[in-house]
């Protein structure tokens, strides 16, 4: 599908519509494409706000650690959907930046648990609160029920994508 300057495809509609694809799904595809592109850019900006040298892909690790607490690297890799080598590289980089630390897993002396450092938590929290303030500002004209419905639908979409 060819995308115009605004990220919305046009050329593929006739072919897809002719093949029986519902217009709703074409509209959804366009909207998600733009949304995901903006989300990737936003993730990169937030990562740089946490630390100028932080890779955008590592921001999700900080989020998961803040949300769930101490985790094994294998658990993080499975959740994010990357291999052990990639996870090890990302965690090393986060350790070097002082954002995470490792400690022995009391349940298994051979394993390590990763957690946010105080500095990592403080930096992440500041960025997350600023992001939430932007959401409040951007959606200030929405009815609160619409915001709740959007959240519900996004949760539903995310649940459908788990394990795929």
Secondary structure, DSSP 8 states (H G I E B T S, - for coil): --B-TTS-B-THHHHHHHTT--HHHHHHHHHHHHHHHHHHHHHHHHHHHH-TT--HHHHHHHHHHHHH-SEEHHHHHHHHT--HHHHHHHHHHHHHTTSEEEEEETTEEEEEEEEE-HHHHHHHHHHHHHHHHHHHHHTTTS-HHHHHHHHHHHHHHHHHHTT-
